[in-house]
Amino acid sequence: HKDGPKQGAISCRQGEESWKLWKAGTYGDISLSDGVVEYAKTHEELKGAFLTFQKDADQIYPGWKEKLGYTGESSVQAATFDWQKKAAAAAFVGATPARRESAVARRALDQSSRYADLSLQEEDLLKAGQHVLVAYIMKPKAGYDYLATAAHFAAESSTGTNVNVCTTDDFTKSVDALVYYIDPENEEMKIAYPNMLFDRNITDGRAMMCSVLTLTIGNNQGMGDVEYGKIYDIYFPPSYLRLFDGPSCSVIDMWRILGRGTSDGGLVVGTIIKPKLGLQPKPFGEACYGFWQGGDFIKNDEPQGNQVFCQMNECIPEVVKAMRACVKETGSSKLFSANITADDPAEMIARGKYVLSQFGPLSESCAFLVDGYVAGGTAMTVARRNFPKQFLHYHRAGHGAITSPQTQRGYTAFVHTKLSRVIGASGIHVGTMSFGKMEGDASDKNIAFM
């Protein structure tokens, strides 16, 4: 509007600046719409807005494309305020991307006065139990202050964004995530997330891991001022932890089923039938029979399920047949873990019900495997809540994409294991502590203890 933003309107900084310059006569005797276009010629954020909202711009600013020299051939699809997308538009805006990067960095908003409080003591936060505490290895990009970047990280992970917004009120600020510890030299920071930030079920009020991950390791993984940020530990206060399912079974249940009591039941000797794919039902059942002559526990490998050459309704009966024979011949109970992973929760439930129907009286000897990393926490929750009596084995196939020491973003294998247990995994792969074919080291023993 020629007299400025209307009462109650939400406007951007560059929009207001363009109005002020037009009002002061900087662009001569021209209309306000032409003044905004003139301003956009030299200000990338506003120019980006024209690219994003082209249909609106056509109505409000007739002829803007010709005035800005836009031919429609730019690769830019939408306005953005980060330098990477500006680089894609360099041919259009006539700018050098490398030169623009530094300018954008200098304009970064310092939110440390709101999203950081280094006076907070971890001991007090633990005692109060009102926050989920998350420890990160975080490195800002060159030229960015550590505390300012950490605060921006906390803002993006909770109630803030890259600009101040007029809709923020006092309550909003009361649930801000706060940086309470930094060690720039060792690239460490810790953030306290109020429990109230995280989403709850409308059906039963329980907590959900997808919400925890959305905030603690969501948008912050793609921030322009962060070189990398990786979670190396996470703490859930008891009152909040109890809102998650947690495991319903443990190794104690395995010992009990195997007839070893409920304490110090010793090693459970297990195997995975190999080859992981390619066996048909009868050879698969024969391999189970051979192992169970002396072993305890057989599990499906992560891709085994219902392949056309080894369908579940043919393979599972062979497994049950082998188990019954070995229990009778050896006098010892046996265990089997069936893979029920699927995209569709209904399919997972159908698989679980079918498997249990085949095991019948031996159903307690049947565990369920879920590919927890690739299928996600939802799949784990489906299995945990629909089959609470079954030992739930979490297969972590794919986790190395984010947990590997070679990966600077994501979270560690230690954190991954914690999260899996919180959402209901009875057991999870622990690796081989650098022995064998998989990546790992001695510190992975802590995973085994979980």
SVG drawing of the C-alpha trace seen along z (x, -y; Angstrom):
<svg xmlns="http://www.w3.org/2000/svg" viewBox="-8 -12 48 100">
<polyline fill="none" stroke="black" stroke-width="0.4" points="0.0,0.0 1.3,-3.5 1.0,-4.5 2.9,-1.4 1.9,2.0 -1.8,2.3 -2.6,2.7 -2.0,6.3 -0.2,7.2 2.8,9.4 5.6,8.1 9.2,8.9 12.1,6.7 13.1,6.0 9.4,5.3 9.3,2.6 12.7,1.2 11.5,1.0 8.5,-1.0 10.6,-3.4 12.9,-4.1 10.0,-4.6 8.3,-6.9 11.5,-9.0 11.5,-9.5 14.7,-7.4 13.4,-6.1 11.8,-9.3 8.1,-9.8 7.0,-6.3 4.3,-4.0 4.8,-2.0 4.7,1.3 7.5,0.0 9.4,-1.1 9.3,2.4 10.5,3.8 13.4,1.3 14.4,2.3 14.3,6.0 16.8,5.4 19.5,5.0 18.2,7.1 18.2,10.9 15.7,11.9 13.0,9.8 13.9,10.9 13.6,14.4 10.1,13.7 9.1,12.6 10.4,16.0 8.5,17.9 5.1,16.2 5.1,15.5 1.3,15.7 0.7,13.2 3.5,10.9 1.8,10.9 -1.3,9.4 0.3,7.0 3.3,6.0 2.4,6.0 5.4,6.3 7.8,7.3 9.5,10.0 10.5,7.5 11.6,4.9 13.7,7.5 15.0,9.0 13.6,12.4 13.0,14.5 11.6,17.6 14.7,19.6 16.3,19.6 16.7,22.9 15.4,21.4 12.0,22.9 11.4,21.1 12.6,18.3 15.0,19.2 17.1,17.2 20.1,19.5 23.1,19.0 23.0,22.4 19.8,21.7 21.0,18.2 24.0,20.0 21.5,21.7 20.0,18.4 23.4,16.7 23.0,16.4 19.7,14.6 20.6,12.3 24.0,11.4 25.8,12.2 28.8,14.2 27.7,16.9 31.0,17.1 30.8,13.4 27.3,13.7 28.0,16.5 30.0,14.3 27.4,11.5 24.7,13.9 26.8,15.3 27.3,11.8 23.6,11.3 23.0,14.4 20.7,13.7 22.3,14.0 19.7,15.7 22.0,16.6 20.3,14.1 17.1,16.2 18.2,19.8 21.3,20.1 21.7,20.1 25.2,21.2 24.4,20.6 22.1,23.7 23.7,26.6 23.2,30.1 22.8,31.5 19.9,29.1 18.3,30.0 18.6,33.8 17.1,33.2 14.1,31.2 13.3,33.8 11.6,31.3 13.9,31.6 15.3,34.1 19.0,33.5 20.9,34.0 24.6,33.9 26.0,33.1 29.3,32.9 28.7,29.7 30.9,27.6 29.8,24.3 30.8,23.3 33.8,21.1 33.2,17.5 30.3,18.3 30.4,17.8 30.1,21.1 27.5,19.9 25.4,18.0 25.3,21.1 24.5,23.3 21.6,21.0 20.4,20.9 20.5,24.7 18.4,24.8 16.0,22.3 15.4,24.3 15.0,27.4 12.3,25.9 10.3,22.6 12.4,20.4 13.5,19.8 16.0,17.6 14.1,14.4 12.1,12.9 8.3,13.5 5.6,11.3 3.4,14.3 5.9,15.3 4.5,14.7 5.7,15.3 4.4,18.9 6.2,19.7 9.5,18.5 8.8,20.7 9.3,23.9 12.4,22.7 15.2,25.3 18.2,23.9 21.9,24.4 23.3,25.0 26.9,26.1 29.4,25.5 33.0,26.5 34.0,25.0 37.5,26.5 36.1,30.0 33.1,29.2 30.7,30.2 27.3,28.6 24.4,29.7 20.8,28.6 17.9,29.0 14.5,29.6 11.4,29.0 9.4,32.2 6.3,30.2 7.7,29.6 7.2,33.1 4.1,34.4 1.7,36.8 -0.8,39.3 -4.4,38.1 -5.6,41.7 -3.7,42.4 -1.4,39.4 1.8,41.5 5.0,40.1 6.3,40.7 9.8,41.1 9.2,39.6 8.5,36.3 11.7,36.5 13.7,37.1 11.9,34.4 13.1,31.8 16.5,33.1 17.7,34.3 15.4,32.8 15.8,29.5 19.1,28.8 20.7,31.5 20.5,29.2 21.2,25.7 23.4,23.4 25.6,22.3 26.3,25.7 29.1,27.9 27.9,30.9 25.9,31.9 25.8,35.4 24.1,36.7 26.5,38.7 24.2,39.1 20.6,38.5 18.9,38.5 15.2,39.0 13.9,37.9 12.0,40.8 8.6,39.1 8.9,38.6 10.6,42.0 7.6,43.8 5.4,42.4 7.2,44.6 6.4,48.3 9.8,49.7 10.5,53.5 8.0,56.0 10.4,58.9 14.1,59.4 16.9,61.9 15.3,63.2 12.3,64.4 14.7,66.2 16.3,68.0 13.0,68.9 11.7,70.3 14.9,72.3 14.5,73.7 17.4,71.9 15.7,70.0 15.5,66.2 19.0,65.2 22.5,66.0 21.0,68.1 24.2,67.9 24.8,67.4 22.0,68.0 23.7,69.5 22.1,68.2 22.5,68.1 21.1,66.6 20.3,69.0 22.5,68.3 22.5,67.6 20.3,64.7 18.3,65.0 18.0,67.9 16.8,70.8 13.4,72.3 11.2,73.5 12.4,77.1 16.1,76.3 15.5,73.5 13.7,75.9 16.4,78.4 19.0,75.8 17.0,74.9 16.8,78.6 20.6,79.0 21.4,76.0 18.8,76.8 20.5,80.1 22.9,78.1 22.0,74.4 19.2,72.3 18.1,69.4 17.5,69.0 16.4,65.7 15.3,64.6 17.9,62.3 16.8,58.8 15.6,59.3 13.9,62.7 10.1,62.5 7.7,63.6 9.7,63.8 8.0,65.5 10.4,68.4 10.1,68.8 6.6,67.7 5.8,67.4 2.9,69.8 5.2,72.5 8.4,71.7 7.0,71.1 5.4,74.6 8.8,76.1 10.4,74.1 7.7,75.3 8.2,78.8 12.0,78.6 11.5,77.0 9.1,79.7 11.4,82.4 14.5,80.9 12.6,80.2 11.5,83.8 15.0,85.2 17.1,82.9 14.7,82.4 15.5,78.6 13.4,75.7 14.3,73.7 13.7,70.2 12.9,68.6 12.6,65.0 10.3,64.3 10.6,61.2 7.3,59.3 8.6,56.0 6.4,54.4 5.5,50.9 1.8,51.4 1.0,51.9 -1.9,54.1 0.6,56.4 2.8,56.5 -0.1,57.5 -1.3,60.1 2.2,61.7 2.5,61.8 -0.9,63.4 -0.1,66.0 3.2,66.9 1.7,67.4 -1.1,69.5 1.4,71.8 3.5,72.1 0.4,72.8 1.5,74.1 5.1,73.2 4.1,69.5 6.1,68.4 9.2,69.7 8.6,67.4 10.1,63.9 9.4,61.2 12.1,59.3 11.5,55.8 14.0,53.9 13.8,51.0 16.0,48.5 14.6,48.8 11.0,49.3 11.2,46.8 9.8,46.3 6.2,46.7 6.9,50.3 8.5,51.0 5.5,49.5 3.1,51.6 4.9,54.8 5.3,53.8 1.6,52.9 0.0,55.7 2.3,58.5 3.3,57.6 4.0,61.2 6.7,61.7 10.4,61.0 10.9,58.1 14.2,58.2 15.4,54.9 17.5,55.4 19.5,52.3 20.2,52.8 21.1,49.5 22.1,47.7 25.6,47.1 24.4,44.4 24.1,42.1 25.9,43.9 29.2,44.6 32.2,42.7 32.7,41.7 29.4,39.9 29.5,36.5 25.8,36.0 23.0,38.1 23.7,40.0 26.0,42.7 25.3,46.4 25.1,46.0 22.3,43.4 20.6,45.6 20.5,48.5 19.1,46.3 16.3,45.1 15.4,48.6 15.1,49.8 13.0,46.8 10.4,47.6 10.2,51.3 13.1,53.4 13.8,56.5 17.1,56.9 19.2,55.3 22.3,56.1 25.4,54.8 28.1,55.3 31.3,57.2 33.4,54.5 35.7,54.4 35.9,58.2 34.3,59.7 33.1,58.0 31.2,55.1 32.5,51.7 32.8,51.0 35.2,50.6 35.7,51.5 33.4,48.8 30.5,50.7 30.5,52.9 28.3,50.2 25.7,51.1 25.9,54.8 25.2,53.8 21.9,52.2"/>
</svg>
